[in-house]
Amino acid sequence: MIETTIPPKSRPEPAKRVRPESVEGQPQANAPRLVVAAATRPLYVELADSLQSLVEQGTLRPGHRVPSVRIMSRQRDVSIATVLQAYTVLENRGYLEARPQSGYYVRPRPPSLAPEPRMARPMAKPAYVGVNDLTAEVMDYALKPDYVPFGSACPHHSLFPTKKLARILGSVARRDPTLLVRNGLNNGYEPLTREISRRYLQAGVPLAHDELVVTTGCTEALNLCLRAVTKPGDTVAIETPAYFGFLEIIQSLNLRTVEIPTCSRQGICLDELRTAIEQNDVKAVMIMPNFHNPLGSLMSDEKKQKLYDLLCEYDLPVIEDDIYGDTHFGDVRPKPLKAWDQDGRVMLCSSFGKTLAPGFHVGWTAPGRYLERVRRLKFTNTMGTPLVLQKTLAEFLRDGGYDHHLRSLRRSYHQHLHLFAQGMQKYFPEGTRYSRPQGGNFIWIELPPKVDTLRLRKDALKHHINTAPGNLFSVKDRYRHCLRLSCSVPWSDEIEAALRTLGDLIKQQL
């Protein structure tokens, strides 16, 4: 493939304050009020913006190889470090991709996109959760290597630094073999909680390390928090469609739930949440503001502030699942709702399950004002989380390899979502709607109303394809024509063939 030569570009003069006008002399509605002086930005950002413009204008087309780091350094008369920073920015923005031993290439842009899924209607009244055996069946098939794992959001093992983790785990165990037999009674290994709190500080959340309770995965964290603020028979407000893990926990605690309509792009509908709170005796809210499962929605900072204000108005605790926060595709990690917490009502939960070590099942919660209650529940639930695993993760984070790994993981997730979206455009029927997440590893699909995704699942299993039907994600058997598609497995001819088969099975129902 021919490497593109890009002519040198002189550094721009500082821009003047201008006020664009239309032909009639009136300010344009969408025109910027101020052109910010480009010279005030870092040089690598200038270079990244310049190359991004060439991609958007079509000068650099998908598949083109951009100049090597050294050539670009000579062309633009900048340092190699500046070029590397610019290329990293463009990778994070989704414009470039690095190919091993080959260089940087222009990443294919998304195809013409189908409409996004529609928001559900409000729920009439709270109801007890009636989860059936389908959840367990979907998860069981996810463990079978001869089935295509479209049904489970568990990331593929090839995306993780398994060899490095294994080396650190072995080293930790050799230095202190008693860790393998020592009782795991603890609230958290201090070096690990310090690393977690340091990372949250970078994300705009000032957490002290002793505010954290280390748990056995994010599921235990959510379970402990929900138990801390509810009792059997209470009502909990959740987004809909809802992560089926939420529904399993709610059912196990004999709670009722009221589903709040949620937009695939902007998150929970605050007006509907207010109505539900006023009409029902809601005791807590469970929410995923960053890359909601299964919609992939991301709430804006402004909306998170309004949500927090609403919770304060009605004095309600909120349990926040932030497990996908580090999987963002943008330049900056979105803040958790916990960043707005002033009085300890936000109970933050997360884990390394989607970003580093799913098999370790190490998670945490920062439960705010409910810290002591959660600690007591943790003691009665599992007493502690294995120290050998906590020490392994602490060393991995301390050595500085986590950020490098996250950049690679985010690029993989972003590329997978793009390729799956292209495949759906190609093989799924007209009328298909799907979400466009800016993080995470799944897509929510709304198929034509005649399609029954439960029947689709049975047909797909005959072709060794595991799927997650839409009715898994609701209390009241909604979303029969919807589907959550996991995009965590690397794209291949086999995966494309499976997606084509799924499209054919959908078309047969029509």
C-alpha positions as CSV (number, residue, x, y, z in Angstrom):
1,M,0.0,0.0,0.0
2,I,1.4,3.4,-0.9
3,E,2.2,5.7,1.9
4,T,0.6,9.1,1.6
5,T,2.8,12.2,1.4
6,I,1.4,15.2,3.3
7,P,2.8,18.6,2.4
8,P,4.3,20.6,5.2
9,K,2.0,23.0,6.9
10,S,3.2,26.2,8.5
11,R,2.1,27.0,12.0
12,P,-1.1,29.2,11.8
13,E,-1.2,32.7,13.0
14,P,-3.3,33.4,16.1
15,A,-6.9,33.8,14.9
16,K,-8.8,37.0,15.5
17,R,-12.1,37.3,17.2
18,V,-14.7,37.2,14.4
19,R,-18.5,37.3,14.3
20,P,-19.7,35.3,11.2
21,E,-22.7,36.8,9.5
22,S,-25.2,35.6,7.0
23,V,-26.1,37.2,3.7
24,E,-28.7,39.3,5.4
25,G,-26.1,40.6,7.9
26,Q,-27.6,38.6,10.8
27,P,-25.5,36.2,12.9
28,Q,-25.7,32.6,11.7
29,A,-27.5,30.3,14.1
30,N,-24.9,27.6,14.1
31,A,-21.8,29.8,13.7
32,P,-19.2,29.9,16.4
33,R,-19.1,33.2,18.4
34,L,-15.3,32.9,18.8
35,V,-12.5,31.4,16.9
36,V,-9.9,30.3,19.6
37,A,-6.3,31.1,18.8
38,A,-4.8,27.9,17.6
39,A,-1.4,28.9,18.8
40,T,-2.6,28.5,22.4
41,R,-3.0,24.8,21.9
42,P,-0.3,22.1,22.3
43,L,1.6,21.4,19.1
44,Y,0.5,17.8,19.0
45,V,-3.1,18.8,19.1
46,E,-2.6,21.2,16.2
47,L,-1.0,18.3,14.2
48,A,-3.8,15.9,15.1
49,D,-6.5,18.4,14.1
50,S,-4.7,19.1,10.8
51,L,-4.5,15.4,9.9
52,Q,-8.1,14.9,11.0
53,S,-9.2,17.6,8.6
54,L,-7.4,15.8,5.8
55,V,-9.3,12.6,6.6
56,E,-12.7,14.4,6.8
57,Q,-12.0,16.2,3.5
58,G,-11.2,12.9,1.8
59,T,-7.5,13.7,1.1
60,L,-6.6,10.7,3.4
61,R,-9.0,7.9,2.7
62,P,-9.8,4.7,4.7
63,G,-7.0,2.2,4.3
64,H,-4.4,4.8,3.4
65,R,-1.1,4.5,5.3
66,V,-0.1,7.8,6.8
67,P,3.5,8.9,6.9
68,S,5.7,7.1,9.4
69,V,6.5,8.9,12.7
70,R,10.0,9.8,11.4
71,I,8.8,11.1,8.0
72,M,6.0,13.1,9.6
73,S,8.5,14.5,12.1
74,R,10.7,15.8,9.2
75,Q,7.7,17.0,7.1
76,R,6.2,19.1,9.9
77,D,9.5,20.0,11.6
78,V,8.4,18.7,15.0
79,S,9.8,16.1,17.4
80,I,9.1,12.4,17.1
81,A,7.4,12.6,20.6
82,T,5.0,15.3,19.2
83,V,4.0,13.0,16.2
84,L,3.5,10.0,18.5
85,Q,1.2,12.1,20.7
86,A,-0.8,13.3,17.7
87,Y,-1.2,9.8,16.3
88,T,-2.3,8.6,19.8
89,V,-5.0,11.4,19.9
90,L,-6.2,10.3,16.4
91,E,-6.3,6.7,17.5
92,N,-8.5,7.7,20.5
93,R,-10.7,9.8,18.2
94,G,-11.2,6.8,15.9
95,Y,-9.4,8.2,12.8
96,L,-6.2,6.1,12.8
97,E,-5.3,2.6,13.7
98,A,-1.9,1.1,14.4
99,R,-1.0,-2.2,12.6
100,P,1.8,-4.2,14.1
101,Q,5.1,-3.9,12.2
102,S,3.3,-1.9,9.5
103,G,2.5,1.6,10.7
104,Y,-0.5,3.8,11.1
105,Y,-3.5,3.7,8.7
106,V,-6.7,5.6,8.3
107,R,-9.5,3.7,10.0
108,P,-12.6,3.1,8.0
109,R,-15.4,5.6,9.0
110,P,-18.8,4.3,10.0
111,P,-21.2,3.6,7.2
112,S,-24.5,5.5,6.7
113,L,-26.2,4.8,10.0
114,A,-29.6,3.3,10.6
115,P,-32.0,5.1,13.0
116,E,-31.3,4.6,16.7
117,P,-33.6,2.5,19.0
118,R,-36.7,4.1,20.3
119,M,-37.3,4.8,24.0
120,A,-39.7,2.6,25.9
121,R,-43.0,3.7,27.4
122,P,-43.2,4.3,31.1
123,M,-44.1,1.4,33.4
124,A,-47.6,1.5,34.8
125,K,-46.7,0.4,38.4
126,P,-43.9,-1.4,40.3
127,A,-43.6,-5.1,39.9
128,Y,-41.6,-8.0,41.4
129,V,-39.0,-9.3,39.1
130,G,-39.7,-12.7,37.6
131,V,-36.4,-13.8,36.0
132,N,-36.6,-17.1,34.3
133,D,-33.9,-19.7,33.5
134,L,-33.0,-18.0,30.2
135,T,-30.4,-15.8,31.9
136,A,-28.5,-18.9,33.2
137,E,-28.8,-20.5,29.8
138,V,-27.3,-17.6,28.0
139,M,-24.4,-17.5,30.4
140,D,-23.9,-21.3,30.2
141,Y,-23.6,-21.1,26.4
142,A,-21.2,-18.2,26.7
143,L,-18.7,-20.6,28.3
144,K,-18.9,-23.1,25.4
145,P,-16.0,-22.5,23.0
146,D,-17.7,-23.9,20.0
147,Y,-20.5,-21.3,20.2
148,V,-20.2,-17.8,18.8
149,P,-20.5,-15.6,21.9
150,F,-23.0,-12.9,20.7
151,G,-25.0,-13.3,23.9
152,S,-22.5,-12.5,26.7
153,A,-20.7,-9.2,27.2
154,C,-17.7,-11.0,28.7
155,P,-14.6,-9.8,26.8
156,H,-12.5,-12.1,24.8
157,H,-9.4,-13.4,26.6
158,S,-7.1,-12.2,23.8
159,L,-7.8,-8.6,24.8
160,F,-6.1,-8.9,28.2
161,P,-2.4,-9.0,29.3
162,T,-2.8,-12.6,30.6
163,K,0.9,-13.5,30.5
164,K,2.0,-10.5,32.4
165,L,-0.7,-11.0,35.0
166,A,0.4,-14.6,35.3
167,R,4.0,-13.6,35.9
168,I,3.0,-11.1,38.6
169,L,0.7,-13.6,40.2
170,G,3.4,-16.2,40.3
171,S,5.9,-13.7,41.7
172,V,3.5,-12.6,44.4
173,A,2.8,-16.2,45.5
174,R,6.5,-17.1,45.5
175,R,7.4,-14.2,47.7
176,D,4.7,-15.0,50.2
177,P,3.2,-18.5,49.8
178,T,1.1,-18.1,52.9
179,L,-1.2,-15.9,50.8
180,L,-2.6,-19.0,49.2
181,V,-3.9,-20.4,52.5
182,R,-4.4,-17.2,54.6
183,N,-7.9,-16.2,55.6
184,G,-9.2,-13.4,53.3
185,L,-10.7,-11.3,56.1
186,N,-10.3,-7.7,54.9
187,N,-12.0,-4.6,53.6
188,G,-9.3,-4.1,51.0
189,Y,-5.6,-4.4,50.4
190,E,-4.3,-0.8,51.1
191,P,-1.9,-0.5,48.1
192,L,-4.7,-1.6,45.8
193,T,-7.3,0.8,47.2
194,R,-4.7,3.6,47.0
195,E,-4.2,2.9,43.3
196,I,-7.9,2.8,42.7
197,S,-8.4,6.1,44.5
198,R,-5.5,7.6,42.5
199,R,-7.2,6.7,39.3
200,Y,-10.5,8.1,40.3
201,L,-8.8,11.4,41.3
202,Q,-7.6,11.6,37.7
203,A,-11.2,11.1,36.6
204,G,-12.4,14.0,38.7
205,V,-13.5,12.0,41.8
206,P,-11.6,12.8,45.0
207,L,-11.9,9.5,47.0
208,A,-9.8,8.6,50.0
209,H,-8.5,5.0,49.8
210,D,-10.2,4.1,53.1
211,E,-13.6,5.0,51.6
212,L,-13.3,1.9,49.4
213,V,-14.5,-1.7,50.1
214,V,-12.9,-4.3,47.8
215,T,-15.5,-6.9,46.7
216,T,-15.7,-10.1,44.8
217,G,-16.5,-8.5,41.5
218,C,-18.9,-5.7,40.7
219,T,-21.9,-7.9,41.3
220,E,-21.1,-8.3,45.0
221,A,-20.6,-4.6,45.2
222,L,-24.0,-3.9,43.7
223,N,-25.6,-6.5,45.9
224,L,-24.1,-5.1,49.2
225,C,-25.1,-1.6,48.3
226,L,-28.7,-2.5,47.5
227,R,-28.9,-4.5,50.7
228,A,-27.6,-1.6,52.7
229,V,-30.4,0.8,51.6
230,T,-33.5,-1.5,51.1
231,K,-35.5,-4.3,52.8
232,P,-37.7,-6.9,51.2
233,G,-40.8,-5.4,49.5
234,D,-39.2,-2.0,48.8
235,T,-39.3,-0.4,45.4
236,V,-36.2,0.3,43.3
237,A,-36.1,2.5,40.2
238,I,-33.9,1.2,37.3
239,E,-33.4,2.2,33.7
240,T,-35.1,0.2,31.0
241,P,-33.9,-1.8,29.2
242,A,-32.0,-2.9,32.3
243,Y,-28.9,-5.1,32.7
244,F,-30.2,-8.5,33.5
245,G,-27.7,-8.8,36.4
246,F,-29.6,-5.9,38.1
247,L,-32.8,-7.9,37.7
248,E,-31.2,-11.0,39.2
249,I,-30.0,-9.1,42.2
250,I,-33.3,-7.4,42.7
251,Q,-35.2,-10.6,42.5
252,S,-32.9,-12.4,45.0
253,L,-33.6,-9.6,47.5
254,N,-37.4,-9.8,47.0
255,L,-37.6,-6.2,45.9
256,R,-40.0,-4.6,43.5
257,T,-38.8,-2.4,40.6
258,V,-40.2,0.4,38.5
259,E,-38.6,0.8,35.0
260,I,-37.7,4.3,33.8
261,P,-37.5,4.9,30.0
262,T,-33.9,5.5,28.9
263,C,-32.5,7.0,25.7
264,S,-29.8,5.0,23.8
265,R,-27.8,8.2,23.5
266,Q,-28.5,10.5,26.5
267,G,-29.4,8.0,29.2
268,I,-32.3,8.0,31.7
269,C,-35.3,10.3,31.2
270,L,-35.3,12.6,34.3
271,D,-38.9,13.7,33.9
272,E,-40.1,10.1,34.0
273,L,-37.8,9.4,36.9
274,R,-39.3,12.3,38.8
275,T,-42.9,11.1,38.0
276,A,-42.0,7.6,39.2
277,I,-40.6,8.9,42.5
278,E,-43.7,11.0,43.1
279,Q,-46.1,8.2,42.4
280,N,-44.3,5.4,44.1
281,D,-42.4,4.9,47.4
282,V,-39.0,4.5,45.8
283,K,-36.2,3.7,48.2
284,A,-33.2,3.7,45.9
285,V,-32.2,4.2,42.2
286,M,-29.8,1.9,40.3
287,I,-28.2,3.5,37.3
288,M,-25.3,3.2,34.7
289,P,-24.6,6.8,33.6
290,N,-21.4,5.8,31.6
291,F,-22.0,3.4,28.7
292,H,-25.2,1.8,30.0
293,N,-25.7,-2.0,29.6
294,P,-27.3,-2.8,27.2
295,L,-28.0,0.6,25.5
296,G,-24.4,2.0,25.6
297,S,-25.8,5.5,26.4
298,L,-23.6,8.2,28.0
299,M,-25.1,10.9,30.2
300,S,-23.7,14.4,29.8
301,D,-22.1,16.2,32.7
302,E,-25.0,18.6,32.8
303,K,-27.5,15.8,33.0
304,K,-25.5,14.1,35.7
305,Q,-25.7,17.3,37.8
306,K,-29.5,17.4,37.2
307,L,-29.8,13.8,38.2
308,Y,-27.9,14.4,41.4
309,D,-30.0,17.5,42.2
310,L,-33.2,15.4,41.7
311,L,-31.9,12.7,44.1
312,C,-31.1,15.4,46.7
313,E,-34.5,16.9,46.3
314,Y,-36.2,13.6,47.3
315,D,-33.3,12.4,49.6
316,L,-32.7,9.2,47.8
317,P,-29.6,7.0,47.6
318,V,-28.3,6.0,44.2
319,I,-26.3,2.9,43.3
320,E,-24.0,3.7,40.4
321,D,-22.5,1.0,38.2
322,D,-19.4,2.5,36.5
323,I,-17.9,-0.8,35.3
324,Y,-17.6,0.5,31.7
325,G,-16.3,4.0,32.5
326,D,-12.7,3.2,31.5
327,T,-13.8,1.9,28.1
328,H,-14.5,5.3,26.5
329,F,-13.6,6.0,22.9
330,G,-13.1,9.7,23.4
331,D,-10.1,11.7,24.6
332,V,-11.3,12.0,28.2
333,R,-12.8,9.5,30.6
334,P,-16.3,10.6,31.5
335,K,-16.8,11.4,35.1
336,P,-18.9,9.0,37.3
337,L,-22.0,10.5,39.0
338,K,-19.9,10.2,42.2
339,A,-18.0,13.3,41.1
340,W,-21.0,15.4,42.0
341,D,-21.6,13.7,45.3
342,Q,-21.6,16.2,48.2
343,D,-23.3,14.2,51.0
344,G,-22.4,10.6,50.4
345,R,-25.7,9.4,48.8
346,V,-23.9,8.0,45.6
347,M,-22.7,4.5,46.1
348,L,-20.1,3.9,43.4
349,C,-19.5,0.3,42.2
350,S,-17.0,-1.1,39.6
351,S,-14.5,-3.8,39.0
352,F,-11.6,-4.9,36.7
353,G,-13.9,-7.4,35.1
354,K,-14.3,-5.5,31.7
355,T,-10.9,-3.9,31.6
356,L,-8.1,-6.1,33.0
357,A,-8.8,-9.4,34.7
358,P,-12.4,-10.9,34.4
359,G,-11.2,-14.2,36.0
360,F,-10.0,-12.5,39.2
361,H,-13.5,-11.1,40.1
362,V,-12.0,-8.2,42.0
363,G,-14.3,-5.2,42.3
364,W,-15.0,-2.4,44.7
365,T,-17.5,0.1,46.0
366,A,-17.3,3.6,47.5
367,P,-20.6,3.6,49.4
368,G,-20.3,7.1,50.9
369,R,-22.4,7.5,54.0
370,Y,-23.3,3.8,54.0
371,L,-19.7,2.7,54.4
372,E,-19.9,1.0,57.8
373,R,-23.2,-0.8,56.8
374,V,-21.6,-2.1,53.6
375,R,-18.5,-3.3,55.5
376,R,-20.6,-5.3,57.9
377,L,-22.6,-6.8,55.0
378,K,-19.3,-7.7,53.3
379,F,-18.2,-9.6,56.4
380,T,-21.3,-11.7,56.5
381,N,-21.3,-12.2,52.7
382,T,-17.8,-13.3,51.8
383,M,-15.6,-11.9,54.7
384,G,-12.9,-10.7,52.3
385,T,-11.5,-10.8,48.8
386,P,-8.4,-13.0,48.2
387,L,-5.2,-11.0,49.0
388,V,-3.1,-12.8,46.4
389,L,-5.3,-11.4,43.7
390,Q,-5.5,-7.9,45.2
391,K,-1.7,-7.8,45.5
392,T,-1.3,-8.9,41.9
393,L,-3.5,-6.2,40.6
394,A,-1.9,-3.6,42.8
395,E,1.5,-4.4,41.3
396,F,0.2,-4.3,37.8
397,L,-1.4,-0.8,38.4
398,R,1.7,0.5,40.2
399,D,4.1,-0.5,37.4
400,G,2.2,1.8,35.0
401,G,1.1,-0.8,32.5
402,Y,-2.6,-0.2,33.0
403,D,-3.0,3.0,31.0
404,H,-1.1,1.5,28.0
405,H,-3.3,-1.6,28.2
406,L,-6.4,0.5,28.4
407,R,-5.5,2.4,25.2
408,S,-5.1,-0.8,23.4
409,L,-8.3,-2.2,24.8
410,R,-10.3,0.9,23.9
411,R,-9.0,0.8,20.3
412,S,-10.0,-2.9,20.0
413,Y,-13.5,-2.3,21.4
414,H,-14.0,0.7,19.1
415,Q,-12.9,-1.2,16.1
416,H,-15.1,-4.2,16.9
417,L,-18.2,-2.0,17.3
418,H,-17.4,-0.4,13.9
419,L,-17.0,-3.7,12.1
420,F,-20.2,-5.2,13.7
421,A,-22.1,-2.1,12.7
422,Q,-20.9,-2.5,9.1
423,G,-21.9,-6.1,9.2
424,M,-25.4,-5.3,10.4
425,Q,-25.8,-2.7,7.7
426,K,-24.9,-5.4,5.2
427,Y,-26.8,-8.4,6.5
428,F,-29.7,-7.3,8.6
429,P,-33.1,-6.3,7.1
430,E,-34.3,-2.8,6.4
431,G,-36.0,-1.3,9.4
432,T,-33.3,-2.4,11.9
433,R,-32.3,0.2,14.4
434,Y,-29.2,0.0,16.6
435,S,-27.4,2.1,19.2
436,R,-24.0,3.8,18.6
437,P,-22.1,3.5,21.9
438,Q,-19.1,5.7,22.6
439,G,-17.7,3.1,24.9
440,G,-18.2,-0.5,26.0
441,N,-18.5,-3.6,23.9
442,F,-22.1,-4.2,22.9
443,I,-24.8,-2.8,20.6
444,W,-28.6,-2.7,21.4
445,I,-30.6,-3.7,18.3
446,E,-34.3,-3.0,17.6
447,L,-35.5,-5.3,14.9
448,P,-38.8,-5.0,12.9
449,P,-41.8,-5.6,15.2
450,K,-42.6,-9.0,13.6
451,V,-39.3,-10.5,14.7
452,D,-39.3,-12.7,17.9
453,T,-35.8,-12.7,19.3
454,L,-36.6,-15.6,21.6
455,R,-37.5,-17.7,18.6
456,L,-34.4,-16.3,16.9
457,R,-32.3,-17.5,19.7
458,K,-33.6,-21.1,19.4
459,D,-32.9,-21.0,15.6
460,A,-29.4,-19.5,16.1
461,L,-28.4,-22.2,18.6
462,K,-28.8,-24.7,15.8
463,H,-26.0,-22.9,14.1
464,H,-23.9,-22.6,17.3
465,I,-24.6,-18.9,17.8
466,N,-25.5,-17.7,21.3
467,T,-27.6,-14.6,21.5
468,A,-29.3,-12.5,24.3
469,P,-33.0,-11.8,23.5
470,G,-34.5,-8.5,24.5
471,N,-36.9,-9.9,27.0
472,L,-34.0,-10.7,29.3
473,F,-33.6,-6.9,29.9
474,S,-37.0,-6.1,31.4
475,V,-39.3,-7.1,34.3
476,K,-42.4,-7.3,32.1
477,D,-41.2,-9.3,29.1
478,R,-40.7,-6.3,27.0
479,Y,-38.4,-6.0,23.9
480,R,-39.4,-9.2,22.3
481,H,-38.1,-7.8,19.0
482,C,-34.9,-6.5,20.4
483,L,-31.4,-8.0,20.9
484,R,-28.2,-7.2,22.7
485,L,-25.2,-8.0,20.5
486,S,-21.9,-8.5,22.2
487,C,-19.0,-7.2,20.1
488,S,-16.2,-8.3,22.5
489,V,-14.9,-11.1,20.3
490,P,-12.3,-10.1,17.6
491,W,-13.6,-9.8,14.1
492,S,-12.9,-12.7,11.8
493,D,-14.4,-14.6,8.8
494,E,-16.1,-16.9,11.2
495,I,-17.7,-14.0,13.1
496,E,-18.8,-12.3,9.9
497,A,-20.3,-15.6,8.7
498,A,-22.2,-15.9,12.0
499,L,-23.5,-12.4,11.7
500,R,-24.6,-13.1,8.1
501,T,-26.4,-16.3,9.4
502,L,-28.1,-14.3,12.1
503,G,-29.3,-11.8,9.5
504,D,-30.7,-14.6,7.3
505,L,-32.6,-16.1,10.3
506,I,-34.1,-12.7,11.0
507,K,-35.2,-12.3,7.4
508,Q,-36.8,-15.7,7.4
509,Q,-39.1,-14.5,10.2
510,L,-40.2,-11.6,8.0
